[in-house]
Amino acid sequence: MDTLKLIATSFQSEYKKTPVHLKVLDCFLVYGVVTAAIQFLYMMLVGSFPFNSFLSGVFSSVGFFVLTVVLRMQANPANKDFKNLSPERAFADYVLCSCLLFYVAWNFMG
């Protein structure tokens, strides 16, 4: 029990140092996971009659999650791998890839 409390305390103290724009991206990540979970729960309870719609919904949620993780990695000032990439360029790439992702999912839905 003390170990869990120590882990939670250290996580909170480190997360307070995180910039606000990264915390907003973390909220988007939680939203993507919750959306995929709700879709899966709905499929389990009601059924998956238009299976293409279920697949495109889950594909959109997972793709949205992956793209947001990549944006978070690129926007993090502590990450030195993307120091030559401007935040505006990273966001433009994110928007373009998101539009492409949702277009493909929309076409797959039928």
C-alpha positions in Angstrom: 0.0 0.0 0.0 2.8 2.4 0.8 4.4 1.6 -2.6 1.2 2.6 -4.4 1.0 5.8 -2.4 4.6 6.6 -3.2 4.1 6.0 -6.9 1.0 8.2 -7.0 2.7 11.0 -5.1 5.7 11.0 -7.3 3.5 10.9 -10.4 1.5 13.9 -9.2 4.6 15.9 -8.4 6.1 15.2 -11.8 2.8 15.8 -13.7 2.5 19.3 -12.1 5.6 20.2 -14.1 4.0 19.3 -17.4 2.9 22.2 -19.6 -0.8 22.9 -20.0 -0.9 22.2 -23.7 0.4 18.7 -23.1 -2.2 18.2 -20.4 -4.9 19.1 -23.0 -3.5 16.5 -25.3 -3.6 14.0 -22.4 -7.3 14.8 -22.1 -7.8 14.0 -25.8 -6.0 10.7 -25.3 -8.4 9.8 -22.5 -11.3 10.8 -24.8 -10.0 8.5 -27.5 -9.7 5.5 -25.2 -13.2 6.2 -23.7 -14.8 6.5 -27.1 -13.3 3.2 -28.3 -14.4 1.5 -25.0 -18.0 2.8 -25.3 -18.1 1.6 -28.9 -16.9 -1.8 -27.9 -19.3 -2.0 -25.0 -22.2 -1.0 -27.3 -21.2 -3.7 -29.8 -21.1 -6.3 -27.0 -24.5 -5.3 -25.6 -26.5 -4.5 -28.8 -24.6 -6.3 -31.6 -22.5 -5.4 -34.6 -25.1 -5.5 -37.4 -23.4 -2.9 -39.5 -20.0 -4.4 -38.9 -18.3 -1.9 -41.2 -19.6 1.0 -39.0 -18.2 -0.6 -35.9 -14.8 -1.3 -37.5 -14.6 2.3 -38.8 -15.5 3.7 -35.5 -12.9 1.7 -33.6 -10.4 2.4 -36.3 -11.1 6.1 -36.0 -10.7 6.1 -32.2 -7.5 4.1 -32.3 -6.1 6.1 -35.2 -7.0 9.4 -33.4 -5.2 8.1 -30.2 -2.1 7.2 -32.2 -2.0 10.5 -34.0 -2.5 12.4 -30.7 0.4 10.4 -29.1 2.6 11.4 -32.0 1.6 15.1 -31.6 2.3 14.9 -27.9 5.7 13.5 -28.5 6.5 16.2 -31.1 5.1 19.1 -28.9 6.9 18.1 -25.8 9.7 20.5 -25.2 11.6 17.9 -23.2 11.8 15.6 -26.1 15.0 16.4 -28.0 14.3 14.1 -30.9 12.0 16.6 -32.5 13.9 19.8 -31.7 14.1 20.9 -35.3 10.3 20.5 -35.8 8.2 23.6 -35.0 5.0 23.1 -33.0 3.0 24.7 -35.9 4.4 22.2 -38.4 3.6 19.3 -36.0 0.0 20.6 -35.5 -0.4 21.0 -39.3 0.7 17.4 -39.9 -1.7 16.3 -37.1 -4.6 18.1 -38.7 -3.8 16.8 -42.2 -3.4 13.2 -41.0 -6.6 13.4 -38.9 -8.6 14.6 -41.9 -7.2 11.7 -44.0 -7.9 9.2 -41.2 -11.5 10.3 -40.8 -12.0 10.4 -44.6 -10.9 6.8 -44.9 -13.0 5.8 -42.0 -16.0 7.5 -43.5 -15.5 5.8 -46.9 -15.1 2.4 -45.2 -18.4 2.9 -43.3 -20.2 2.7 -46.6 
